[in-house]
Amino acid sequence: MRILAGKIEQMDDAVSDLDLRLDTTCWNTDETDGRRAIDRTGTNRSHSKDRKGGYPAQGCHSFVIVDIPYPEQLVIPMREDLTKFGLEEARTPADVDRILAQPGTTMMVVNSVCGCAAGKARPGIGMALQHSAKPDRSATVVSGADEAAVAHLRDILADFPPSSPSIALFKDGKPVYMVHRRDIEMRQAPEIARLLTGAFDEFCAS
């Protein structure tokens, strides 16, 4: 989300190599870590995400992280787009640990309010779960809403760059397969489903 001159504009949460080219102060919110990064910058400052997915503070006049979750009313439809397929909500770090502690295969989805990539990922996940081979259980956290749970899951997935939306497949609590936002953006829902069912066949078939 971009807040510029008092106006709120929707903005992709994982845009890379973004040149804002502003002639005024820009408040740029970065959803990739589930928090709003308020970046007050001047004219013609180029902002590229670092390898961990965040906007670096270097070269900025000031850089402040403000923990402001999305309003729950905004998030509910995105939650329901996955829970209707049987995904369990993991809203706390304890929920994440409990789910991943179970033996077998687990799919963990980092959901997002983004309407583009996440809007394709959610139905793609639903299609994939109709496949004959599928994870023993599936769960979801929401970036920008379940902040502590998202941060904890990303700690567990520290070997992978943070991304929202994203989909991780675990086997006996260990990550074995990862779908990043960049893998989702270029595909439509049926293609995302095929990507996942290929992983299900490899890791979930008995």
Buried (B, 14 or more C-beta within 10 A) or exposed (E): BBBBEEEEEEBBBBBEEBEBEBEEBBBBBBBBBBBBBBBEBBEEBEBEBEEEBBBEBEEBEEBEBEEEBBEEEEBEEBBEBBBEBEBBBBBBBEBBBEBBEEEEBBBBBBBBBBEBBBBBBBBBBBBBBEBEBBBEBBBBBBBBBBBBBBBBBBEBBEEEBBBBBBBBBBBEBEBBBBBBBEBBBEBEBEBBBBBBBBBBEEBBEE
